[in-house]
Amino acid sequence: DVPVTARHLRLELHLDLAGERAWGATTHSLLAHAAEVHEVTFDAIGLDISRVTVDGRRAEHAYDGRKVTVSLRRPHLRGKGCTVRLEHSVTPRRRAVLYQSR
């Protein structure tokens, strides 16, 4: 069984093409299916996470460079929803240069 499902996802993205940087926020509107949900985990490979909130309040989180696990502060019961917002940025980690021979 899946402990939560996404009801809505909002992505706010800002691009600085010249500076090769992107930043923004991802807001997940979730619905609990398990009897109690204490935390949720999201894929977040390569992101720099600057702030995490649950229902508009700052939340504790752990990030290992691949996944971010967010504490929901209080258990969310089956059928109840919450909103998790991740503020993040990303810059290129490495560059590849291709040369075309003539």
RODO-2510 file (C-alpha; in nm, 4 decimals, decimal comma):
residues 102
     n   res          X          Y          Z
     1     d     0,0000     0,0000     0,0000
     2     v     0,1048     0,3558    -0,0739
     3     p     0,1094     0,5774     0,2405
     4     v     0,0291     0,9003     0,0486
     5     t    -0,0733     1,0065    -0,2998
     6     a    -0,0288     1,3372    -0,4743
     7     r    -0,3454     1,5348    -0,5376
     8     h    -0,1651     1,8248    -0,7042
     9     l     0,1904     1,9309    -0,7886
    10     r     0,2936     2,2916    -0,8514
    11     l     0,6362     2,3707    -0,9946
    12     e     0,7662     2,7290    -0,9833
    13     l     1,0834     2,7534    -1,1880
    14     h     1,3155     3,0461    -1,2612
    15     l     1,5942     3,0113    -1,5166
    16     d     1,9173     3,2063    -1,5498
    17     l     2,0465     3,0687    -1,8782
    18     a     2,3522     3,2939    -1,8886
    19     g     2,4450     3,1981    -1,5330
    20     e     2,3501     2,8323    -1,5920
    21     r     2,1336     2,8210    -1,2816
    22     a     1,7746     2,7320    -1,2014
    23     w     1,5807     2,7865    -0,8786
    24     g     1,2271     2,7686    -0,7540
    25     a     0,9892     2,5611    -0,5479
    26     t     0,7899     2,2421    -0,5770
    27     t     0,4646     2,2252    -0,3819
    28     h     0,3083     1,8828    -0,3254
    29     s    -0,0551     1,8557    -0,2134
    30     l    -0,0777     1,5101    -0,0559
    31     l    -0,3509     1,2817     0,0754
    32     a    -0,2757     1,0239     0,3480
    33     h    -0,3850     0,6625     0,2864
    34     a    -0,2010     0,4919     0,5722
    35     a    -0,3496     0,4941     0,9226
    36     e    -0,0796     0,7452     1,0293
    37     v     0,1833     0,9173     0,8171
    38     h     0,4764     1,0711     1,0079
    39     e     0,7079     1,1560     0,7172
    40     v     0,7216     1,1649     0,3388
    41     t     1,0150     1,1103     0,1036
    42     f     1,0729     1,2657    -0,2384
    43     d     1,3324     1,2084    -0,5094
    44     a     1,5542     1,5171    -0,5256
    45     i     1,8727     1,4155    -0,7051
    46     g     2,1260     1,6969    -0,7327
    47     l     1,9092     1,9726    -0,5836
    48     d     2,0281     2,2247    -0,3284
    49     i     1,7353     2,2432    -0,0861
    50     s     1,7149     2,5717     0,1014
    51     r     1,3816     2,5472     0,2838
    52     v     1,1050     2,2949     0,3510
    53     t     0,7589     2,3718     0,4848
    54     v     0,4549     2,1638     0,5751
    55     d     0,1230     2,3466     0,5637
    56     g     0,3124     2,6769     0,5548
    57     r     0,5309     2,6107     0,8608
    58     r     0,9025     2,5320     0,8481
    59     a     0,9635     2,1572     0,8723
    60     e     1,2585     1,9383     0,9650
    61     h     1,4054     1,7358     0,6833
    62     a     1,6978     1,5108     0,5968
    63     y     1,8629     1,5130     0,2546
    64     d     2,1253     1,2686     0,1291
    65     g     2,1800     1,4213    -0,2151
    66     r     1,9301     1,1814    -0,3726
    67     k     1,6182     1,1823    -0,1542
    68     v     1,4689     1,4302     0,0903
    69     t     1,2665     1,2995     0,3851
    70     v     1,0304     1,5510     0,5439
    71     s     0,8906     1,5257     0,8975
    72     l     0,5198     1,6125     0,9069
    73     r     0,5441     1,7536     1,2647
    74     r     0,2337     1,5616     1,3681
    75     p     0,0921     1,2377     1,2235
    76     h    -0,1468     1,2814     0,9339
    77     l    -0,4346     1,0356     0,9536
    78     r    -0,5949     0,8424     0,6693
    79     g    -0,8035     1,0741     0,4518
    80     k    -0,6320     1,3931     0,5703
    81     g    -0,4277     1,6124     0,3401
    82     c    -0,1222     1,8321     0,3747
    83     t     0,0932     2,0571     0,1584
    84     v     0,4714     2,0122     0,1432
    85     r     0,6804     2,2834    -0,0239
    86     l     1,0468     2,2375    -0,1167
    87     e     1,2485     2,5455    -0,2144
    88     h     1,5480     2,4453    -0,4224
    89     s     1,8106     2,5413    -0,6768
    90     v     2,0436     2,3602    -0,9108
    91     t     2,3630     2,4437    -1,0967
    92     p     2,5503     2,2184    -1,3382
    93     r     2,7862     1,9796    -1,1605
    94     r     3,0011     1,9065    -1,4636
    95     r     3,0202     2,0181    -1,8216
    96     a     3,0822     1,8306    -2,1400
    97     v     3,2306     2,0081    -2,4382
    98     l     3,1780     1,8548    -2,7798
    99     y     3,3950     1,9466    -3,0763
   100     q     3,2919     1,8961    -3,4313
   101     s     3,5733     1,8148    -3,6707
   102     r     3,5544     1,9519    -4,0257
***
